């Protein structure tokens, strides 16, 4: 079985939905593109809503699952996924405010202790800042 076939099996096991517009499911490349778009949005000042924000963090969780799944780590292609993920992570880290940790229990998420689940971008839209203040009591 190929890397992509094995990924599709993992994707299905994770219950990732098929995109209704394209009729296709996520691929490693589409996940990396989505994570890079998240980095772009953080750089510009995140302007979405909290549910959208967490959905985008879910992309990073799937990448985490890929890089840690015993079925995929035997393929050399996972090195490229890990490298590209780390490259994007470095961009995201540059935009996050690590002085303000949000204390949210995430034990139901395999990577719930990961840095990306516990901090927010330093620059956000006024609307997103209001949402953060309402749900987490954070002042931006």
N, C-alpha and C positions, 0 to 999 in steps of 0.2 A: 504494500500500500504506500502511496506517495505522501509527502508532507501535506499537500493540500487536501487529499482524501482523508487523512487522519485529522486534520484541522476541522473539516466538515463534520466528522463524527463527534469531535469535542463540541463544536458549535451546537450541534443538535442536542447533545447531552445537556448543555447549559440552557437549552430552551430559547436560544436567540431567534427572534422572529425574522421572517423573510420580509424584505422591503416590499411593501405593496405596490409601489410605483414601478420598480425594476423587475420584480418577481424573483430577485436573487437574495441570497443570504450574505451575511458579512464574510469578507475574506481578510486575511492578514493585512493586505494592502489597504483595504477600505477602513479597517480599524485604525491603522497608523495614520491615514489621511484625516480621519475624524479627530484623533488625538492631536494632530498638528493644527487643525482648525481651532481646537480648544485653546492651544497655546497662543494662536493668533488673537483670539478673543480676549484672553487674559492680558496680552500685551496692550491691546486697545482699551482695556477697561471693561471687564465682563459686564454685559448688558442684558443678560437673559433673566429668567426666573429660577427660583430654587429647584423646582422639579426638573427643569431643563439642565441645570448645572449638575445635579446628581445623576441624571441620565448620561451626561457626557463623562462623568467620573466612572460610570459603569463601563465605558469603553476601556478605560485604563484597567479596570478589574478583569475584563476579558483578556487583555494583553498579559496581565499577571498570571491568569490561569493558563494561558498558552505557554508561557515561559517556565511554568512549574509542573506541567502535566507530564507524567511519566511516558505517555504515548507520543509526545512531541519532542521531548528533550533529547531523544536519540537521533533526531534529524539535524544535519548541519544547517539547514535553513533557519532554525530557531536562533542561531547566532545573529543573523541579519535582523530578525525581529527584535531581539534583545538590544542590539546596537542602535537601531532606529528608534526604539522606545526610549532608551537612555538619552539619546540626543534630544528628543522632544522633551523628556522629563527635565533636562537641564534648562530648557527655555521656560517651562512652567515654574520650576523652582525659583527662577529669577524674578518672577512676577508675584509670588506668594508672599504673604505677610506672616512670617514665622514667629512674630512677637505675640500673636493672638491665637492661641490654640482653643478650638471649640471642643468642649467635653461632651461628646455624644457617644453613647454605647452602640457599637456596631459589631457585636460578636456574631451576628448572623451572616456576616460577609467574610469570606476567607481572608481577604486582605484589609479588613476593617481597621487595623492598627496602622496602616500605611499613611505616610505623610499627606498624600493627596486627599484623603478622607477627613483630615483633621484640621485643615487650614483653608483659608480663602485667599483669592488674589488681593493684593494691596490696592489695586485700582478697580473700582466697580462703578456702575451707573448709580445715580441717586435712587432709582427704583429698586435695584438689587440691594443697595445698602439699607434701604427701609425694610426690605424683606428679612435681611440678616438680623437687623435690630429686633424685629418683631419675634422671630423664632429663636434667636440665640442671645439676644441682649448685647450684641456687639455694636460698638460705636465705630463708625468709619469716618 
